[in-house]
């Protein structure tokens, strides 16, 4: 007797009415479960990758932790924060029209020349942040 000639109650014998064995059905079900598991794992891995590649930011200033990644707006935000912290009444923002890399290549006395009374504090904070971003240390509250 062929599968096509099998009576309709043949599911008792391991074959359904369409001629598919229980083993074949089980294989398809197992493959579907494995595919779903792989999709969920892929999604987890992609989310973890996104989290790792996201640029960490200073939670209080909302600027990247790494000063080398600062835009000119980030530099201005940092300078505004430092002006408040250090009590700098007239911060010469126009003398700091550069990004974070520009601050890094500026001569070490560049901060003091731009802000004579408190430039050394700007320099200390900038290089502290740079060092912490390179060594992976958490940014301490200033």
Buried (B, 14 or more C-beta within 10 A) or exposed (E): EEEEEBEEEBEEEEBBEEEBEEEEEEEEEEEEEEEEEEEEEEEEEEEEEEEEEEEEBBEEBEBBBBBBBBEBEBBBBBBBBBBEEBEBEEBEBEEBEBBBEBBBEBEEEBBBEBBEEBBBBBBEBBBBBBEBBEEEEEBEEE
